[in-house]
Amino acid sequence: MKHLTWETLEREKIKDCRIFDIYETKSVTQDGKKGSFIQIEAPDWITVLPILRDQLGHLCFLMVRQYRHGSETLTLEFPAGTVEKGELPKVAAYRELLEETGCRPSRLIKIGSVSPNPAFLTNTVTYYVAEGLEYIQQQQLDEHEMIDIELVPINEIIHSMGTGYYNNGIMMSALAFYLRWRGLVRDVKE
C-alpha cells in the first residue's frame, strides 16, 4: 500500500482563524506526482454522552440545546468541546461536562475516537459515556455560550437522529459508538 502514500515536502501556515489554522502542504507520491493540498489544523474534540434516568425510570441522555452559527440553527447535542493544549481528552471531557451542565460523573468511559474528516482536518474526536451524574454547581459557560440543559429519552435520540435538532454528524458517530458499546449493533445476516 506504500504506492498510495504521499510525502509532505513543505507545509506553510496560510491563515490563523482563532479556532483553527489553515496550512498549505506540497506533497509528492512514490512515483513522483506532485500536488498542493489544504489542511485545517484544529484542536482535538471530545463529546460526552451523559446517561441518567428520568423520574419515570426511562433511560435518558442529558443534552444541551444551543444556537450553532455554522448552520444558523438551534441544535440539541451531547455536551462537547475542545481539548486544551497539554490536556488529556478524558480531563477535557470532565471539564466540558461540568462547565456545560454543572454535573460531575462518577464514571467516564471512553467508547471510541475518530477523525472527523481526514480529507482536510488533522484532529480527532473522542467519545465518552458519563454515568453516575451528580449536579454540583451552576453552569460555567464561555463568554458567547448560551446553553439550556434537557433530559431526552435515549429512544427518542435513536429514532430522530439525523433529523431536525439532531442533524449533526458528530452526534451521529457518537450514537453509533454508544450503540456498539451497549451491544445493540448486530452483525448483518447475508
Residue pairs with C-beta under 8 A, 6 or more apart in sequence:
2 30
3 29
3 30
3 31
5 29
5 30
6 27
6 28
6 29
6 35
7 27
7 28
7 29
7 30
8 25
8 26
8 27
9 25
9 26
9 27
9 28
9 34
10 25
10 26
11 23
11 24
11 25
11 26
11 39
12 23
12 24
12 25
13 21
13 22
13 23
14 22
14 23
14 24
15 21
15 22
19 42
19 43
19 82
20 40
20 41
20 42
20 43
21 40
21 41
22 38
22 39
22 40
22 41
23 38
23 39
23 40
23 41
24 36
24 37
24 38
24 39
25 36
25 37
25 38
25 39
26 34
26 35
26 36
26 37
27 34
27 35
27 36
27 37
28 34
28 35
37 120
38 120
39 120
39 121
39 122
40 120
40 121
40 122
41 122
41 123
42 82
42 121
42 122
42 123
43 82
43 83
43 84
43 85
43 123
44 82
44 83
44 89
44 92
44 123
44 124
44 125
44 126
45 80
45 81
45 82
45 83
45 116
45 123
45 124
45 125
45 126
45 170
46 80
46 81
46 82
46 83
46 89
46 92
46 93
46 96
46 125
46 126
46 127
46 128
47 78
47 79
47 80
47 125
47 126
47 127
47 128
47 170
47 171
47 174
48 78
48 79
48 80
48 93
48 96
48 97
48 108
48 127
48 128
48 129
48 130
49 61
49 78
49 111
49 127
49 128
49 129
49 130
49 174
49 178
50 61
50 62
50 78
50 79
50 97
50 101
50 103
50 105
50 130
50 133
51 59
51 60
51 61
51 62
51 129
51 130
51 131
51 133
51 154
52 60
52 62
52 131
52 133
52 151
53 59
53 60
54 60
54 151
54 153
58 153
58 154
59 153
59 154
60 151
60 152
60 153
60 154
61 78
61 151
61 152
61 154
61 157
62 79
62 101
62 103
62 133
62 149
62 150
62 151
63 76
63 77
63 78
63 79
63 149
63 150
63 151
63 152
63 157
64 76
64 77
64 78
64 79
64 100
64 101
64 147
64 148
64 149
64 150
65 74
65 75
65 76
65 77
65 147
65 148
65 149
65 150
65 165
66 74
66 75
66 77
66 145
66 146
66 147
66 148
67 73
67 74
67 75
67 146
68 74
68 75
71 167
73 167
74 165
75 165
75 166
75 167
75 168
76 150
76 152
76 165
76 166
77 168
77 170
77 171
78 171
78 174
79 96
79 97
79 100
79 101
80 96
80 170
81 92
81 95
81 96
81 99
81 100
82 92
83 89
83 92
83 126
84 92
87 95
89 110
89 113
89 126
89 128
90 108
90 110
90 128
93 108
93 126
93 128
93 130
94 104
94 105
94 108
97 103
97 104
97 105
97 130
98 104
98 136
98 137
98 140
99 139
99 140
99 141
99 142
100 139
100 141
100 145
100 147
100 149
101 133
101 135
101 139
101 149
102 135
102 136
102 137
102 138
102 139
102 140
102 149
103 130
103 133
103 134
103 135
103 136
104 133
104 134
104 136
105 130
105 131
105 132
105 133
105 134
106 131
106 132
106 133
106 134
107 129
107 130
107 131
107 132
108 128
108 129
108 130
109 128
109 129
109 130
109 131
109 181
110 126
110 127
110 128
111 127
111 128
111 129
111 177
111 178
111 180
111 181
112 126
112 127
112 173
112 177
112 180
112 181
113 124
113 125
113 126
113 127
114 124
114 125
114 173
115 121
115 123
115 124
115 125
116 123
116 124
116 125
116 169
116 170
125 170
125 173
127 173
127 174
127 177
127 178
129 178
129 181
139 147
139 149
141 147
157 166
157 175
158 175
158 179
160 166
161 171
161 172
161 175
162 172
176 185
179 185
